[in-house]
């Protein structure tokens, strides 16, 4: 009976560890995505001779979208 309880506890601990690992991977991917977006905004600002904060304001005011930045980046790479 004791062995059954121990095995059950080990199973629960394993499932919990898997859940924690998946959550950590998700947090890490989110950090990488945010970092990549910041780099894209910075590169856009440099290409267009703008300040980083100006580009952020343009995004907040919805005069610029991340799709626009991505298209601009592809056009720039194509030259």
C-alpha positions in Angstrom: 0.0 0.0 0.0 2.8 2.3 0.9 4.5 1.6 -2.5 1.2 2.6 -4.3 1.1 5.9 -2.4 4.7 6.6 -3.3 4.2 5.8 -6.9 1.1 8.0 -7.0 3.1 10.9 -5.5 5.9 10.4 -8.0 3.4 10.5 -10.8 1.8 13.7 -9.5 5.3 15.2 -9.1 6.2 14.2 -12.7 3.0 15.7 -14.1 3.6 18.9 -12.2 7.2 19.1 -13.5 5.9 18.7 -17.0 3.4 21.5 -16.5 6.0 23.8 -15.1 8.4 23.1 -17.9 5.8 23.9 -20.5 5.0 27.1 -18.7 8.6 28.1 -18.6 9.0 27.4 -22.3 6.0 29.6 -23.0 7.4 32.4 -20.9 10.8 32.1 -22.7 9.1 32.2 -26.2 7.2 35.3 -25.1 10.4 37.0 -24.0 12.0 36.2 -27.3 9.1 37.5 -29.3 9.1 40.8 -27.4 12.9 41.1 -27.9 12.4 40.4 -31.7 9.7 43.1 -31.9 11.9 45.6 -30.1 14.7 44.9 -32.5 12.4 45.3 -35.5 11.2 48.6 -34.2 14.8 49.8 -33.6 15.8 48.7 -37.1 12.8 50.5 -38.6 13.7 53.7 -36.7 17.3 53.5 -37.9 16.3 52.9 -41.6 14.0 55.9 -41.5 16.2 58.1 -39.4 13.6 58.3 -36.6 14.0 58.0 -32.8 12.9 54.8 -31.3 10.4 56.5 -29.1 8.9 58.2 -32.2 8.3 54.8 -33.8 6.7 53.5 -30.6 4.4 56.5 -30.5 3.5 55.8 -34.2 2.6 52.3 -33.2 0.5 53.5 -30.2 -1.3 56.0 -32.4 -2.0 53.2 -34.9 -0.3 55.1 -37.8 2.2 52.2 -38.0 1.6 48.5 -37.5 4.0 45.6 -37.1 2.9 44.4 -40.5 4.1 47.7 -42.0 7.4 47.3 -40.3 7.7 43.7 -41.5 6.9 44.7 -45.1 9.4 47.6 -44.9 12.1 45.1 -43.7 11.4 42.7 -46.6 11.7 45.6 -49.1 14.9 46.8 -47.5 16.4 43.3 -47.6 15.4 43.0 -51.3 17.5 46.0 -52.3 
